[in-house]
Amino acid sequence: MTRYYDNNITRDIQSRLDIVDLISETVELKRKGNRYWGLCPFHQEKTPSFSVNQDKQMFYCFGCHAGGDIFSFVIKKEGFDFKEAVNYLAQKAGIQIPAGNRKEADRRRKVIEVNQAAAQFYRQVLNATQGRDARAYMHRRGITSDIAEAFGLGYAPNSWNALSDYLHQKGFAHHDIVLAGVIKHNEDRDSYYDLLRNRLIFPIFNHYGEIIGFGGRVMDDSMPKYLNSPETEIFSKRRNLYGLFLARDSIRSKNEAILVEGYMDCLKLHQAGIDNAVSSLGTAFTIEQARLLHRYTEKVLVLYDGDEAGQRETLRAIDILNKEKIKADVITLPDGKDPDEYLELFGKEEFWKYIKNNRTSYIEFKINRYIKSVSVLDIDNKTSIIKSLQEDIINLDSEIEKDYFIKMLARKLAIQENVIYRQFNVSAASRPGYSVRRNKIEIIRDNNKYGNYGIQEKIITAMLSDHHIFNRVRDNIGLEFFKNKDYCALANLYKQLDGESTTRIAQLKNMVPEIGLEETLARLIFYLDEGISASEIEVNDFINRVKQLKEKARWNKIAGRLEKLADKGDFNSLLTFILNLDEFLHQNPGRGDKISESR
């Protein structure tokens, strides 16, 4: 399979499309631990053996052994070749693939370089004499120098062309500066001017650390308060989240993100030690942003402003999160405060305490919100509230949660629980206290159930995960002992690569689609993830066993040759063979023999 596209294009596609989202369009997946499980779309089965690893962005079926990345999935599911798969996924990701995709990759790289240089300029100005007022503003807002450096804050001087002149002096082409969106065209004068002027600058990173745009905030009461970079080839506000690059590791480890409304809220939460905070980019929260968050966590705490506008946006955000199967909790700050204001007034300890004691589930937030929105809690409004919450409650996975929120709703509306049960059409059999059929997707497999693996699988995974083990096996028994020819091919590819094992595996992932080994590598990566690998003792025992088998095979070959010559009565040849036995042993070391007793 030939790769037609620059790696940057496939990387862009992978950065915008999550494998869980893609596969969930056709396969019902259920999360268990760090994996998602479902019924395999590539073969008939009743017990889920199809697994998706969101962290590694790979899938593997332990039943039919299909596996790979998003491109492999589409190729197998839709019957595409690689070029067709890239075009299909690019369209889903909103990426245009021109005929000269190399030129597009170069443009993207140049825009990133322009943004990097612009960020450097803004940072230099902030720390220079021109940035005195901006530094004073940051001090008033309680922004420390450490957090300013971590987020790359800068200052755009009150000049029409300072940035433009700087970038031209750095040798950037005017065309590339325009593409980056940091300067703007004045049609009346047919000239260009700096987009951001006299503003505190917030560089915007994508989730793998490239600067893709900028946000600028005024330091007085003038409007607009915030101004963002325009949409460019690499920057889309609806597809990115501010702070995610810095927050992603914390989000993964805590399995929760805190979603706030603005740059300043996000930055101040990080400064307070709440390093799993992210914010949208001057627009309402979007489905694309929810999908991006879902790559890192299945839980989000929504912490929007406490005013009416913030609470309306909270309602909208939790509906989007719910559609993406992300569990949402809500914090409502008192007196219409935003997180930044609350931190400034009460400090970080009180803020932490408030979050701990006042988080509610999204359903409880909705119940309270709907009740508060009506002036009279009459029968019509009660009926409307119950209907509005019906889908949220009946779609809960836990029967205990369903019962809990039905009871809460009944209590707050002063209605009998059975009335709500009947309205929701929830039968008694599904209420707590009754036996509920176990979902087969929830079956947890032991390691020894993950497909048909033996010592050769454990040895190859140990070799791939530790290049020292790889070298020891190679030097002692070679690489041709595997019965599985794919393992031999992977081992020989691995041998040609440099670097640590993790680096080599990453390189292998890019190489294997061209030779049809993506399913084999995916399986081995999943084995590694499950701890299916040989220990040091097992590796040494295996090497010794292979050596013994090879030695035995050589002597069996000698015995067979002697027996054959004796049966023929060809004693001259028999004598010659015996006299030249040392030469035969030297020519037949058995190094490349396939080992049939190694499972």
Summary of the structure (lengths in Angstrom):
residues: 599
radius of gyration: 31.3
end to end distance: 31.5
largest distance: 114.0
contacts: 1850
relative contact order: 0.07
helix: 56%
strand: 11%
